[in-house]
Amino acid sequence: MEYRQLGSSGLRVPVLSFGTATFGGGNEFFKAWGATQVDEATRMVNLCLDAGVNLFDTANSYSRGMSEEILGKAISGLRNKVLISTKMTFRMGDDTNDIGSSRFNIIRSCEASLKRLNVDHIDIYHMHGFDGNTPVQETLSALETLVQSGKVRYIACSNFSGWHLMKSLSVSERYGWSRYVAHQAYYSLLRREFEWELMPLGVDQGVGTIVWSPLSGGQLSGKIRRGQPMPEGSRFGQLGSHGPASDPELLYNIVDVLEEIAGETGKTIPQVALNWLLQRPTVSNIIIGARNEEQLKQNLGAVGWNLTVEQVKRLDAVSEVPPVYPYWHQNGNPELNTRAIK
């Protein structure tokens, strides 16, 4: 297993982590992802550790805490061998303050996650989304309290806009507080908008990227093909796409090239799609999910080899889409952007 620095921090993480949103299946939405219970979760954790994957990602909102509870039981007796990443911000109850990144909710949510996970600290604590109703200073001050108390080792964010992240980094610098070392973001061959603003920011500010949904909700699994019906029981078929619908032809064209390269390399389509991501700037880690042990074993096969430069260029070309303003305008002035990521 390859390990990389998490952004500009001193923490080294495996390039793959295991996402546990499939643990629990506490409601219809999460049942469509998976409903893994303790026994199978424990086997999956051990499979990951055998492969060198020691980072496990969860969130308090996954099945309203059930994912954290099951993960906590699955890692029982293994705390010194694993890194735990969890998140908070989204609604967890009916109370007015059961949502957001206020000091009140951050401290309470962290304490609840520690209890569900049955651990004394969280290695990477994410703000799951940006809370526009709470001052950034309040959020970061509360996170600094958790870091200073030893309950959190590193802080990170998820699903932020560029200005959300840059403002947060500026506030941390102003007060000498802990800064976000990573941004957990949606990024794949099918959805490359991350490259327009957030990736250059990550390069400039030393913020690592932890990629969620690297196969775009299963669309890049190879099961969705031109002229073929949607596979029964697929997660994408039950949940739909993340965000606005993608151009079907773009998806089909990408899968066609993925299939060609899979044949050239002897790998699977998902393994090729994941390996492409591992060669992108700022990417420290990719979260892989699995409904069962066989899916997990297949996803673990995305490491230990690399696509050729020519294969990467083919995937770059087939997945490229015209950027929106102001990025197309900036790209039209290359002399002013010699350091920009192409």
Buried (B, 14 or more C-beta within 10 A) or exposed (E): EEBBBBBEBEBEBBBBBBBBBBBBBBEEEBBBBBBBBBEBBBBBBBBBBEBBBBBBBBBBBBBBBBBBBBBBBBBEEBBEEBBBBBBBBBEBEEEEEBBBBBBBBBBBBBEBBBEBBBBEBBBBBBBBBBBEEBEBBBBBBBBBBBBEEEBBBBBBBBBBEBEBBBBBBEBBEEEEBBBBBBBBBBBBBBBBBBBBBBBBBBBEBBBBBBBBBBBBBBBBBBBBEEEEEEBEEBBBBBBEBBEEEBEEEBBBBBBEBBBBBBEEBEBBBBBBBBBBBBEBEBBBBBBBBBBEBEBBEBBBBBBEEEBEEEBBEBBBEBBEEEBEEEBEEBBEEEEEEEEEBE
